[in-house]
Every structure is written in C-alpha cells, then in structure tokens.
Amino acid sequence: MLRDEKEKKLKIIAERISICKDCNLFLERKKTVPGEGNPDASIVFFGEGPGFNEDEEGRPFVGAAGSLLEEKIKFLGLKRSDVFITNVIKCRPPGNRNPEPEEINSCKKFFLAQISIIKPKIVVTLGKFSTEVMIGQEFGKISQIHGQIFYQEKCNLIVFPTFHPAAALRNGDFRDLFDRDFEKLKIFIEKEGFLKS
C-alpha cells in the first residue's frame, strides 16, 4: 500500500474516532487522541490512554511522559516523525484512572485497524494495558514481562513490552529498568535491521 493511501485510511480512522460514542468516555473528553506519526513506520509505540495534556491538544504523549518517550526515540537513532505513537483508548479517562475493560474493548478495533494499515515490524507496548491488548492475554504486572520479545502471529509482528514513561518518571527503579529495556530494544532493532527501508 502506498504512503498516500495509508495516510488517507488513517485519516478516516481518526475521523471515526472523533465521533465515536461506543463507550462513556466521549461524555467528558475535550479532544479525541487517535495517534500520529509515520504511516510507513517500522516501530509503533502503544501507550495506555490520553492524559490531561493529550486531551487538551488531541495528540499523544505531549506532557512530561512524552518528553521522556521522545528522548528514548532519539536514543534509538530516530525522530518522533519516524515512528507512529498511539494509545489503547483514544479518549481521556476521568481523573486519569486506568481504562476499564469495556473501554478497551470499544477502542481496540481502532488500534488494530491502524496496525493493519501501517504494518510495523515491532510494537513497543508502554505499560500493562497496551501489552495485554497486544499479546492477547492478561498477566500480573508489567515488571514480570518487560524487556521480553513476543511474536504476535495474528498481526505478524514483534511485541516488546516496557514500562509506561509516566511510571518510569514516578519510580526510580522502574526508570532504571525502562532505560535498560531501551538499550536492549536498540540492540534488537539494529540486529534485525528494522530501521532499514
């Protein structure tokens, strides 16, 4: 699929998200946050859901957590515009609470559609909720499976779970593990040649 066609299809999904009322999150949102980035991205970063800043701007990862994520994208030798960034849910949960199962189920179709258009080689999941969506099973804590490599046959891609940048900012131990995960990720994507066109 050509880049222009991908852009058009991603725009249609964003328009569908902007009018979505499939769960109650639409009642309090200011802006939907469909995601943004390179439609030909080899790497997709997949977070949990919009926070206050994202709800204001309609863009994913624009606050402090976004600054840390951009720092890590740069560490990989990339720019934000080289990758695609999105979340499990596309509207901010009240009070930044965790997304509820019915909200995740309502929004999952949008992310899976985005993935089917972009066709990345690897999805880096940021936190528990996005990891569970991508590997298709529940688990205890992200600290149990972070930094491991999973093959997702259904989408024909690699899933690499790590901590959410917000958790890394709040917890020094998580920050150390988050940094080490990105060192491992860099080695892996360089070895696999995922950044070559």
C-alpha positions as CSV (number, residue, x, y, z in Angstrom):
1,M,0.0,0.0,0.0
2,L,1.4,3.4,-1.0
3,R,2.1,6.1,1.7
4,D,-0.7,8.4,0.4
5,E,-3.2,5.6,0.6
6,K,-2.1,4.8,4.1
7,E,-2.4,8.4,5.2
8,K,-6.0,8.6,3.8
9,K,-7.0,5.4,5.6
10,L,-5.5,6.6,8.9
11,K,-7.3,9.9,8.5
12,I,-10.6,8.0,8.0
13,I,-10.0,6.1,11.3
14,A,-9.2,9.4,13.1
15,E,-12.5,10.8,11.8
16,R,-14.3,7.8,13.1
17,I,-12.6,8.1,16.4
18,S,-13.6,11.8,16.6
19,I,-17.3,11.0,16.5
20,C,-17.2,7.7,18.5
21,K,-19.7,7.2,21.2
22,D,-19.1,3.4,21.8
23,C,-18.3,3.9,25.5
24,N,-19.0,6.7,28.0
25,L,-15.6,8.3,27.7
26,F,-17.0,10.6,25.0
27,L,-19.1,12.4,27.6
28,E,-16.1,14.1,29.2
29,R,-13.5,14.3,26.5
30,K,-12.3,17.6,25.1
31,K,-10.5,16.1,22.1
32,T,-10.0,12.6,20.9
33,V,-6.4,11.4,20.5
34,P,-6.3,8.9,17.6
35,G,-2.5,8.9,17.3
36,E,0.1,10.3,14.9
37,G,3.2,9.7,13.0
38,N,4.7,8.0,10.1
39,P,2.2,5.8,8.2
40,D,5.2,3.7,7.0
41,A,6.7,3.3,10.5
42,S,8.7,0.2,11.3
43,I,8.1,0.9,15.0
44,V,4.8,1.8,16.7
45,F,4.7,3.0,20.3
46,F,1.5,1.9,22.0
47,G,0.5,3.5,25.3
48,E,-2.4,3.4,27.7
49,G,-4.6,6.5,27.2
50,P,-4.6,10.2,26.9
51,G,-3.8,12.4,30.0
52,F,-4.7,16.0,30.7
53,N,-2.3,17.5,28.1
54,E,-3.2,15.0,25.4
55,D,-7.0,15.7,26.0
56,E,-6.3,19.4,25.5
57,E,-4.1,19.1,22.4
58,G,-5.6,16.0,20.7
59,R,-2.0,14.5,20.4
60,P,-0.5,11.5,22.2
61,F,2.4,11.8,24.6
62,V,2.8,15.6,24.8
63,G,3.4,16.0,28.5
64,A,6.4,15.0,30.7
65,A,5.9,11.3,29.8
66,G,6.0,12.4,26.1
67,S,9.3,14.2,26.6
68,L,10.8,11.1,28.1
69,L,9.5,8.9,25.2
70,E,10.9,11.4,22.7
71,E,14.3,11.2,24.5
72,K,14.2,7.4,24.1
73,I,13.1,7.5,20.5
74,K,16.1,9.8,19.9
75,F,18.3,7.2,21.7
76,L,17.2,4.7,19.2
77,G,18.5,7.0,16.4
78,L,15.0,8.1,15.3
79,K,12.8,11.2,15.4
80,R,9.2,11.3,16.6
81,S,8.2,11.8,13.0
82,D,9.8,8.4,12.1
83,V,7.5,6.4,14.3
84,F,3.8,6.1,15.0
85,I,2.5,6.8,18.5
86,T,-0.9,5.9,19.8
87,N,-2.8,4.5,22.8
88,V,-5.2,1.7,23.7
89,I,-8.0,4.2,24.4
90,K,-8.5,7.3,22.4
91,C,-10.3,9.5,25.0
92,R,-9.0,10.5,28.4
93,P,-10.5,8.6,31.4
94,P,-11.8,10.8,34.1
95,G,-9.1,11.7,36.6
96,N,-6.5,9.7,34.6
97,R,-7.9,6.5,36.0
98,N,-7.0,3.2,34.4
99,P,-9.1,2.2,31.3
100,E,-11.9,-0.2,32.0
101,P,-12.3,-3.5,30.1
102,E,-15.4,-2.3,28.2
103,E,-13.5,0.9,27.1
104,I,-10.5,-1.1,25.9
105,N,-12.8,-3.4,24.0
106,S,-14.6,-0.5,22.4
107,C,-11.3,1.1,21.3
108,K,-9.3,-2.0,20.3
109,K,-10.8,-2.1,16.8
110,F,-9.3,1.3,16.0
111,F,-5.8,0.3,17.1
112,L,-6.0,-3.0,15.2
113,A,-7.1,-1.1,12.1
114,Q,-4.2,1.3,12.4
115,I,-1.8,-1.6,12.8
116,S,-3.2,-3.3,9.7
117,I,-2.6,-0.2,7.7
118,I,0.9,0.8,9.0
119,K,2.2,-2.8,9.1
120,P,5.0,-2.1,11.5
121,K,7.7,-4.6,12.3
122,I,7.6,-4.0,16.0
123,V,5.1,-2.6,18.5
124,V,6.6,-1.3,21.7
125,T,3.9,-1.5,24.4
126,L,4.2,1.1,27.2
127,G,2.6,-0.4,30.3
128,K,0.3,-3.2,31.3
129,F,-2.9,-2.4,29.3
130,S,-1.3,-2.0,25.9
131,T,0.8,-5.1,26.5
132,E,-2.3,-7.2,27.4
133,V,-4.0,-6.0,24.2
134,M,-1.1,-6.9,22.0
135,I,-0.1,-10.2,23.4
136,G,-3.7,-11.2,23.9
137,Q,-3.6,-12.4,27.5
138,E,-3.7,-11.0,31.0
139,F,-0.7,-11.1,33.3
140,G,0.2,-9.8,36.7
141,K,2.5,-6.8,36.4
142,I,4.5,-5.2,33.6
143,S,7.6,-5.8,35.8
144,Q,7.1,-9.5,35.1
145,I,7.4,-9.4,31.3
146,H,9.1,-6.1,30.4
147,G,12.0,-6.3,28.0
148,Q,11.0,-9.6,26.6
149,I,10.2,-10.3,22.9
150,F,6.9,-11.7,21.9
151,Y,5.9,-12.7,18.4
152,Q,2.3,-11.8,17.6
153,E,1.2,-14.2,14.8
154,K,-2.2,-12.6,14.2
155,C,-0.6,-9.3,13.3
156,N,2.7,-10.7,12.0
157,L,4.9,-8.5,14.2
158,I,7.1,-8.4,17.3
159,V,5.8,-7.0,20.6
160,F,8.3,-5.5,23.0
161,P,6.8,-4.6,26.4
162,T,8.2,-1.9,28.7
163,F,7.1,0.4,31.4
164,H,4.9,3.4,30.7
165,P,7.1,6.6,30.7
166,A,4.9,8.1,33.4
167,A,5.6,5.2,35.6
168,A,9.3,5.5,34.9
169,L,9.2,9.2,35.9
170,R,7.4,8.3,39.2
171,N,9.6,5.4,40.2
172,G,13.4,5.4,40.1
173,D,13.6,1.6,40.0
174,F,11.2,1.5,37.0
175,R,13.3,4.2,35.3
176,D,16.4,2.1,35.5
177,L,14.6,-0.9,34.0
178,F,12.9,1.4,31.4
179,D,16.4,2.7,30.3
180,R,17.8,-0.9,30.2
181,D,14.8,-2.0,28.1
182,F,15.5,0.7,25.5
183,E,19.2,-0.4,25.4
184,K,18.0,-3.9,24.7
185,L,15.5,-2.6,22.2
186,K,18.2,-0.7,20.3
187,I,20.4,-3.7,20.0
188,F,17.5,-5.9,18.8
189,I,16.2,-3.5,16.1
190,E,19.8,-2.8,14.9
191,K,20.5,-6.6,14.7
192,E,17.2,-7.3,12.9
193,G,17.7,-4.3,10.5
194,F,14.2,-3.0,11.4
195,L,15.2,0.6,10.6
196,K,16.3,-0.1,7.1
197,S,13.9,1.0,4.4
